[in-house]
Amino acid sequence: MQKIVLYNPQAVFYTMPLGLLALASALDPARYQVQIIDGRLERDPVAAVLKATEGALCLGVTVLTGAPIRDALKISRAVKAQRPDLPVVWGGWHPSLFPVDTLAEPSVDISVQGQGEITFAEIVERLAAGASVAGLPGSASRSHGIPQLGPPRLMQAVNTLAPHRYDLIPVERYFGLKRQRQFDYISSAGCHFRCAFCADPFVYKRKWAGLDPARVGEELEQHWRRYQFEEVSFQDETFFTYRDRVIAIAEEFLRRGLRFAWTATMRADQGARLSEADMALCVRSGLRRVMIGVESGSQEMMDWLAKDIKIEQVLESAAKCVRHGVGVIFPFIVGFPGESDASVTATLEMIKRLRAMSPLFETPIFYFKPYPGSRITDEVVRQGYALPQTLEAWADFDFIGSSGPWVTPERERLIERFKFYNRFAGGSQSLLRWPLQQIARWRCANDFYALPVEKLVVERLRPLPKLS
């Protein structure tokens, strides 16, 4: 039996490594022993990977654009220095966007693009047979030292793929790190929609595929009886893509007597189309929270972003969630190229309006980052914006960091102060935080953010994270 080692780089979030579980589960367990190492769980990730890769057939690394690249490079270079003949394979979002550029890094031998289960399994089969991986669909590799891109691979029907083997990861440790018994699960791949700031249309070509409801119910029942989790977090890009499928999944949970809460992603138009009876059924089956990406409070900006939703649908979905006691995370993005003061003001007003509707609503604000593969990024690059040219530079390209060149210092100052006070103004607070909540509510109600003494004190005591 040959050994395959898979590595998940360090990051500040603790979602279970579902991408690596998908790869591992697609391999024949009778022929391959798979070891998953998560850098977030290791005291010394380099030592752990070097020990694990002794005698291995290859090392696979999943790589997200941003800070995780730094750790991926550290691990790959350490392995290559000690085991120069061991093939190192990168997959995930960044290699999917830059398959050939990734191979400029000497420690990376092969990159995988898009949905990787079948591609990686075929790479492993060829490596085991001592055959070349050149020209393999969905991958890039070197031929005589020159990076060569294989043809694209068609999206695989997810129902043909093997169930994820959660026994390959320490599930209880993730519960501990999350401080809740929350189980991560993905029931679909891809996204039909065309948002101009998102790389999904580039990677998945606006295609979507979902598991059958019966399979979702069966798998989650097995996992629930084994791990006794309290909540399922669906990691789908758009879980509510098809109403009939969502209702069938909810009915599966009820029929099987599964007693856990669940959270999922939803578009505002999808929420608006759900009937009151549909929402009630979802809540009975355990729905407790959804995430609805709004991005902007300006209809003009929404149209430019190709969101294909209306402000009225956002408010209708929000009101429906209020009626059914469902919490919502409404992410917003500011700082788009050419965004007007009026657009930013409309966004801040929409945030205040939503937060006033329910203490169960959250409205995080992010700055636009020109992530590769999106229409807006293509436009700003044509206009002269320079994307990072090295993997090290991409490692500093992060969604929590600076606001970017399209936001003036004055506007950034306003947004940062608003973010702080809006965070404390909503929701229920402890007795100790009550005075700050009252101040924050007054500031937000009066749009007065000057002399932010409270912000300076709190952030000195509890600095915000800088990297993903």
C-alpha positions as CSV (number, residue, x, y, z in Angstrom):
1,M,0.0,0.0,0.0
2,Q,1.4,3.4,-1.0
3,K,1.2,6.5,1.2
4,I,-0.3,9.8,0.1
5,V,0.2,12.9,2.3
6,L,-2.1,15.9,2.1
7,Y,-1.5,19.2,3.8
8,N,-3.8,22.1,4.8
9,P,-1.9,25.3,5.4
10,Q,-2.2,27.4,8.5
11,A,-5.0,30.0,8.7
12,V,-7.0,31.8,11.4
13,F,-10.3,29.9,10.7
14,Y,-11.1,26.3,11.6
15,T,-13.3,25.0,8.9
16,M,-12.7,21.3,8.4
17,P,-10.4,20.6,5.3
18,L,-13.3,19.4,3.1
19,G,-11.2,19.8,-0.1
20,L,-8.6,17.4,1.2
21,L,-11.3,15.0,2.4
22,A,-12.7,15.0,-1.1
23,L,-9.3,14.1,-2.6
24,A,-8.6,11.5,-0.1
25,S,-12.0,9.9,-0.4
26,A,-11.6,9.6,-4.2
27,L,-8.6,7.3,-3.8
28,D,-8.9,3.5,-3.5
29,P,-8.4,2.7,0.2
30,A,-7.2,-0.8,-0.7
31,R,-4.2,0.7,-2.5
32,Y,-3.5,4.0,-0.9
33,Q,-3.0,5.0,2.7
34,V,-3.9,8.7,3.0
35,Q,-2.6,11.0,5.8
36,I,-4.0,14.5,6.2
37,I,-2.0,17.0,8.1
38,D,-3.6,20.3,9.1
39,G,-1.0,23.0,9.8
40,R,-3.6,24.7,12.0
41,L,-3.5,21.7,14.4
42,E,0.3,21.1,14.5
43,R,2.8,22.6,16.8
44,D,5.6,22.1,14.2
45,P,3.9,21.6,10.8
46,V,7.2,21.2,8.9
47,A,8.5,18.4,11.2
48,A,5.1,16.7,10.9
49,V,5.1,16.8,7.1
50,L,8.7,15.7,6.8
51,K,8.1,12.7,9.0
52,A,4.9,11.8,7.2
53,T,6.3,12.1,3.7
54,E,9.0,9.5,4.3
55,G,8.3,6.8,1.8
56,A,5.3,8.7,0.4
57,L,4.3,8.7,-3.3
58,C,3.5,12.4,-3.3
59,L,2.5,15.4,-1.2
60,G,-0.7,17.3,-2.1
61,V,-1.2,20.9,-0.8
62,T,-4.5,22.9,-1.0
63,V,-3.8,26.6,-1.5
64,L,-6.1,29.5,-1.0
65,T,-5.0,32.9,-2.3
66,G,-3.7,35.1,0.5
67,A,-1.8,34.3,3.7
68,P,-2.1,30.5,3.4
69,I,0.3,30.7,0.5
70,R,3.1,31.6,2.8
71,D,2.8,28.4,4.8
72,A,2.2,26.3,1.7
73,L,5.6,27.6,0.3
74,K,7.3,26.9,3.6
75,I,6.1,23.3,3.7
76,S,6.7,22.6,0.0
77,R,10.2,24.0,0.1
78,A,11.1,22.1,3.2
79,V,9.9,18.9,1.7
80,K,11.7,19.5,-1.6
81,A,15.0,20.3,0.2
82,Q,14.9,17.0,2.0
83,R,13.1,14.8,-0.6
84,P,13.9,16.3,-4.0
85,D,12.4,13.4,-5.9
86,L,9.0,13.6,-4.1
87,P,6.3,15.1,-6.4
88,V,4.6,18.1,-4.8
89,V,1.0,18.8,-6.1
90,W,-0.8,22.1,-5.4
91,G,-4.5,22.4,-5.8
92,G,-7.3,24.7,-4.6
93,W,-8.3,28.3,-5.5
94,H,-4.9,29.8,-6.3
95,P,-3.6,27.1,-8.6
96,S,-7.0,27.0,-10.3
97,L,-6.6,30.7,-11.1
98,F,-2.8,30.6,-11.9
99,P,-2.1,27.0,-13.0
100,V,1.1,27.8,-15.0
101,D,2.3,30.7,-12.9
102,T,2.2,28.4,-9.8
103,L,4.8,26.2,-11.5
104,A,7.3,29.0,-11.5
105,E,7.9,27.9,-7.9
106,P,10.6,25.1,-8.1
107,S,9.2,23.2,-5.2
108,V,5.8,22.7,-7.0
109,D,5.8,20.0,-9.6
110,I,2.1,19.8,-10.6
111,S,-1.0,22.0,-10.2
112,V,-4.6,21.0,-10.3
113,Q,-7.4,23.3,-11.5
114,G,-11.1,23.4,-10.4
115,Q,-12.9,20.3,-9.1
116,G,-9.9,18.1,-8.3
117,E,-11.1,14.7,-7.1
118,I,-10.8,12.8,-10.4
119,T,-7.7,14.8,-11.6
120,F,-5.8,14.1,-8.4
121,A,-6.8,10.4,-8.5
122,E,-5.4,10.1,-12.0
123,I,-2.2,11.9,-11.1
124,V,-1.7,9.4,-8.2
125,E,-2.4,6.5,-10.6
126,R,0.2,7.8,-13.1
127,L,2.8,8.4,-10.4
128,A,2.2,5.0,-9.0
129,A,2.8,3.5,-12.4
130,G,5.9,5.6,-13.1
131,A,4.1,7.3,-16.0
132,S,4.2,10.9,-17.1
133,V,1.4,13.3,-15.9
134,A,1.9,15.6,-18.9
135,G,-1.3,16.6,-20.7
136,L,-3.6,15.3,-18.0
137,P,-6.9,17.2,-18.2
138,G,-7.4,19.6,-15.3
139,S,-3.7,19.9,-14.5
140,A,-0.5,21.6,-15.4
141,S,3.0,20.1,-15.1
142,R,6.5,20.6,-16.5
143,S,7.7,19.0,-19.7
144,H,11.5,19.3,-20.1
145,G,11.4,22.1,-17.5
146,I,8.7,24.1,-19.3
147,P,5.3,24.4,-17.7
148,Q,2.6,22.8,-19.8
149,L,-1.2,23.3,-19.3
150,G,-3.4,20.3,-19.9
151,P,-6.9,20.6,-21.4
152,P,-9.7,21.6,-19.1
153,R,-11.6,18.9,-17.3
154,L,-15.4,18.9,-17.5
155,M,-17.2,19.3,-14.2
156,Q,-17.9,15.9,-12.5
157,A,-21.4,14.9,-11.4
158,V,-21.0,15.0,-7.6
159,N,-23.3,12.0,-7.0
160,T,-20.7,9.8,-8.7
161,L,-18.0,10.9,-6.2
162,A,-17.3,8.9,-3.0
163,P,-18.6,10.1,0.3
164,H,-16.1,12.0,2.4
165,R,-14.1,10.0,4.9
166,Y,-14.2,12.1,8.0
167,D,-12.4,9.3,9.9
168,L,-9.2,10.8,8.2
169,I,-9.4,13.9,10.4
170,P,-9.6,14.5,14.1
171,V,-13.2,15.8,14.1
172,E,-13.3,16.4,17.9
173,R,-10.3,18.7,17.7
174,Y,-12.2,20.9,15.2
175,F,-15.1,21.0,17.5
176,G,-12.8,22.2,20.3
177,L,-11.1,24.9,18.2
178,K,-14.5,26.2,17.0
179,R,-15.8,26.0,20.6
180,Q,-19.0,24.4,19.3
181,R,-19.9,21.0,18.0
182,Q,-20.3,22.4,14.4
183,F,-19.9,19.9,11.6
184,D,-18.8,21.2,8.2
185,Y,-20.3,19.5,5.1
186,I,-20.6,20.4,1.5
187,S,-23.6,19.2,-0.6
188,S,-22.9,20.9,-4.0
189,A,-20.2,22.3,-6.2
190,G,-20.1,25.4,-8.3
191,C,-22.4,28.4,-8.8
192,H,-24.7,29.5,-11.6
193,F,-24.4,33.2,-11.0
194,R,-22.2,35.9,-12.6
195,C,-21.2,38.3,-9.8
196,A,-18.5,40.6,-11.3
197,F,-16.2,40.5,-8.2
198,C,-16.2,36.7,-7.8
199,A,-13.8,34.1,-9.3
200,D,-16.5,31.3,-9.3
201,P,-17.6,32.1,-12.9
202,F,-14.0,31.7,-14.1
203,V,-13.4,28.4,-12.2
204,Y,-16.8,26.7,-12.5
205,K,-18.0,28.3,-15.8
206,R,-21.3,29.1,-14.0
207,K,-22.1,25.4,-13.6
208,W,-23.5,23.8,-10.5
209,A,-24.1,20.2,-9.3
210,G,-25.7,19.0,-6.1
211,L,-25.9,15.7,-4.2
212,D,-29.3,14.0,-4.2
213,P,-31.3,14.9,-1.0
214,A,-31.5,11.2,0.0
215,R,-27.8,11.0,0.0
216,V,-27.4,14.2,2.0
217,G,-29.8,12.8,4.6
218,E,-28.2,9.4,4.7
219,E,-24.6,10.8,5.0
220,L,-25.5,13.3,7.7
221,E,-27.4,10.8,9.7
222,Q,-24.4,8.5,9.7
223,H,-22.1,11.3,10.7
224,W,-24.5,12.7,13.4
225,R,-24.9,9.3,15.1
226,R,-21.1,8.9,15.1
227,Y,-20.0,12.5,16.1
228,Q,-23.1,13.8,17.9
229,F,-22.6,17.3,16.5
230,E,-25.1,20.1,17.3
231,E,-25.0,22.0,14.1
232,V,-24.2,21.4,10.4
233,S,-22.5,24.3,8.5
234,F,-23.2,23.8,4.8
235,Q,-20.1,25.1,3.0
236,D,-21.9,25.2,-0.4
237,E,-21.4,28.3,-2.6
238,T,-25.1,28.6,-3.0
239,F,-27.1,26.0,-1.0
240,F,-30.5,27.4,-1.8
241,T,-29.9,27.1,-5.6
242,Y,-33.0,24.9,-6.2
243,R,-36.0,25.2,-3.9
244,D,-37.3,21.7,-4.5
245,R,-33.9,20.2,-3.5
246,V,-33.7,22.3,-0.3
247,I,-37.2,21.3,0.7
248,A,-36.4,17.6,0.0
249,I,-33.3,17.8,2.2
250,A,-35.3,19.4,5.0
251,E,-37.9,16.6,4.7
252,E,-35.1,14.1,4.9
253,F,-33.9,15.6,8.2
254,L,-37.4,15.4,9.6
255,R,-38.1,11.9,8.4
256,R,-34.9,10.6,9.9
257,G,-35.4,12.3,13.2
258,L,-32.1,14.3,13.0
259,R,-31.9,16.7,15.8
260,F,-29.3,19.3,14.8
261,A,-29.4,22.9,13.7
262,W,-28.1,23.9,10.3
263,T,-26.8,27.0,8.5
264,A,-26.4,27.6,4.8
265,T,-25.8,30.2,2.1
266,M,-28.8,31.9,0.4
267,R,-29.2,34.6,-2.3
268,A,-31.7,37.4,-1.6
269,D,-33.8,36.4,-4.6
270,Q,-33.9,32.8,-3.4
271,G,-35.1,33.8,0.0
272,A,-37.7,36.1,-1.5
273,R,-39.1,33.3,-3.6
274,L,-39.4,30.9,-0.7
275,S,-42.9,30.7,0.6
276,E,-43.8,31.1,4.3
277,A,-44.5,27.4,4.4
278,D,-41.2,26.5,2.8
279,M,-39.3,28.6,5.4
280,A,-41.3,27.2,8.2
281,L,-40.4,23.6,7.0
282,C,-36.7,24.5,6.9
283,V,-36.9,25.9,10.4
284,R,-38.7,22.8,11.7
285,S,-35.9,20.7,10.2
286,G,-33.2,22.8,12.0
287,L,-32.5,25.9,9.9
288,R,-31.1,28.6,12.3
289,R,-29.0,30.9,10.2
290,V,-28.3,31.8,6.6
291,M,-25.7,34.0,4.9
292,I,-27.0,36.4,2.2
293,G,-24.4,38.3,0.4
294,V,-25.8,41.8,-0.3
295,E,-22.5,43.6,-1.1
296,S,-24.1,47.0,-1.6
297,G,-27.0,49.1,-0.5
298,S,-27.1,50.9,-3.8
299,Q,-29.2,49.3,-6.6
300,E,-27.0,51.0,-9.2
301,M,-23.9,49.4,-7.7
302,M,-25.7,46.0,-7.4
303,D,-26.5,46.2,-11.1
304,W,-22.9,47.0,-12.0
305,L,-21.8,44.0,-9.8
306,A,-24.1,41.8,-11.8
307,K,-25.7,40.6,-8.6
308,D,-29.0,40.1,-10.4
309,I,-31.0,40.9,-7.2
310,K,-33.0,43.9,-6.1
311,I,-32.9,45.8,-2.8
312,E,-36.5,44.9,-2.3
313,Q,-35.6,41.2,-2.4
314,V,-33.0,41.8,0.3
315,L,-35.5,43.4,2.6
316,E,-38.2,40.8,1.8
317,S,-35.8,38.0,2.7
318,A,-34.7,39.8,5.8
319,A,-38.3,40.3,6.9
320,K,-39.1,36.6,6.3
321,C,-36.1,35.6,8.4
322,V,-37.3,37.9,11.2
323,R,-40.8,36.3,11.1
324,H,-39.3,32.8,11.4
325,G,-36.6,33.6,13.9
326,V,-33.7,32.8,11.5
327,G,-30.4,34.6,12.0
328,V,-28.7,36.1,9.0
329,I,-25.1,37.2,8.1
330,F,-25.3,39.9,5.5
331,P,-21.8,40.5,4.1
332,F,-21.2,43.9,2.4
333,I,-18.3,45.1,0.3
334,V,-17.1,48.7,-0.1
335,G,-14.2,50.2,-2.0
336,F,-15.0,49.1,-5.5
337,P,-13.2,51.0,-8.3
338,G,-15.1,54.2,-9.0
339,E,-17.6,53.7,-6.2
340,S,-19.2,57.0,-5.3
341,D,-19.7,58.5,-1.8
342,A,-23.4,58.1,-2.4
343,S,-23.0,54.4,-3.0
344,V,-21.0,54.0,0.2
345,T,-23.6,56.0,2.1
346,A,-26.4,53.8,0.7
347,T,-24.5,50.8,1.9
348,L,-24.0,52.1,5.4
349,E,-27.7,53.1,5.6
350,M,-28.8,49.6,4.4
351,I,-26.6,48.1,7.1
352,K,-28.2,50.1,9.8
353,R,-31.7,49.3,8.5
354,L,-30.9,45.5,8.5
355,R,-29.3,45.6,12.0
356,A,-32.4,47.4,13.4
357,M,-34.6,44.5,12.1
358,S,-33.3,41.8,14.4
359,P,-30.6,41.1,17.0
360,L,-29.9,37.9,15.1
361,F,-28.6,39.9,12.1
362,E,-24.9,40.5,11.5
363,T,-23.6,42.9,8.8
364,P,-19.8,42.5,8.3
365,I,-18.1,44.9,5.9
366,F,-15.1,43.9,3.7
367,Y,-13.0,46.0,1.4
368,F,-13.0,45.0,-2.3
369,K,-9.9,43.1,-3.3
370,P,-9.3,42.4,-7.0
371,Y,-9.0,38.6,-6.7
372,P,-8.0,37.1,-10.0
373,G,-10.6,35.5,-12.3
374,S,-13.3,38.1,-11.7
375,R,-14.6,40.6,-14.3
376,I,-13.8,43.6,-12.2
377,T,-10.2,42.4,-11.7
378,D,-9.8,42.0,-15.5
379,E,-11.0,45.5,-16.0
380,V,-8.7,47.2,-13.4
381,V,-5.7,45.2,-14.8
382,R,-6.5,46.5,-18.2
383,Q,-6.5,50.0,-16.7
384,G,-3.1,49.5,-15.2
385,Y,-3.6,47.9,-11.8
386,A,-0.7,45.6,-11.1
387,L,-1.5,42.2,-9.6
388,P,1.2,40.5,-7.5
389,Q,3.8,38.7,-9.6
390,T,5.2,36.2,-7.2
391,L,3.7,33.7,-4.7
392,E,5.3,35.6,-1.9
393,A,3.5,38.8,-3.0
394,W,0.2,36.9,-3.3
395,A,0.7,35.8,0.3
396,D,0.3,39.4,1.4
397,F,-2.8,39.9,-0.7
398,D,-5.4,39.5,2.0
399,F,-9.1,40.2,2.4
400,I,-8.9,41.6,6.0
401,G,-6.0,43.9,5.3
402,S,-5.8,47.4,3.8
403,S,-8.6,49.0,1.8
404,G,-6.8,49.2,-1.5
405,P,-6.1,52.1,-3.9
406,W,-9.8,52.9,-4.6
407,V,-10.6,54.2,-1.1
408,T,-9.5,57.6,0.1
409,P,-8.0,57.9,3.6
410,E,-11.1,59.9,4.6
411,R,-13.5,57.3,3.4
412,E,-11.5,54.5,5.0
413,R,-11.5,56.3,8.3
414,L,-15.3,56.7,8.2
415,I,-15.9,53.1,7.2
416,E,-13.6,51.8,10.0
417,R,-15.3,53.8,12.6
418,F,-18.7,52.8,11.3
419,K,-17.7,49.1,11.4
420,F,-16.6,49.4,15.0
421,Y,-19.7,51.2,16.3
422,N,-22.2,49.2,14.2
423,R,-20.7,46.0,15.6
424,F,-21.5,47.1,19.2
425,A,-24.8,48.8,18.4
426,G,-26.7,45.7,17.5
427,G,-27.5,42.5,19.2
428,S,-27.7,41.7,22.9
429,Q,-24.8,42.7,25.1
430,S,-23.6,41.7,28.5
431,L,-23.9,44.1,31.4
432,L,-20.3,45.0,31.1
433,R,-20.7,46.0,27.4
434,W,-24.0,47.8,28.0
435,P,-22.4,51.4,28.3
436,L,-20.5,50.9,25.0
437,Q,-23.6,49.6,23.3
438,Q,-25.5,52.8,24.3
439,I,-22.8,55.0,23.0
440,A,-22.5,53.0,19.8
441,R,-26.3,53.2,19.2
442,W,-26.3,57.0,19.7
443,R,-23.3,57.4,17.3
444,C,-24.9,55.3,14.6
445,A,-28.3,56.9,14.9
446,N,-26.7,60.4,14.6
447,D,-23.9,59.4,12.1
448,F,-21.4,60.9,14.5
449,Y,-18.1,59.1,14.4
450,A,-15.6,61.9,15.4
451,L,-13.3,61.5,18.4
452,P,-13.6,57.7,18.5
453,V,-12.1,57.3,22.0
454,E,-14.0,54.0,22.6
455,K,-12.7,52.5,19.4
456,L,-9.1,53.3,20.3
457,V,-9.4,51.8,23.8
458,V,-11.1,48.6,22.7
459,E,-8.7,47.9,19.8
460,R,-5.7,48.5,21.9
461,L,-7.0,45.9,24.4
462,R,-8.1,43.5,21.6
463,P,-6.3,43.9,18.3
464,L,-8.1,42.7,15.2
465,P,-6.7,39.9,13.1
466,K,-4.6,41.0,10.1
467,L,-4.4,38.0,7.9
468,S,-6.6,35.1,6.9
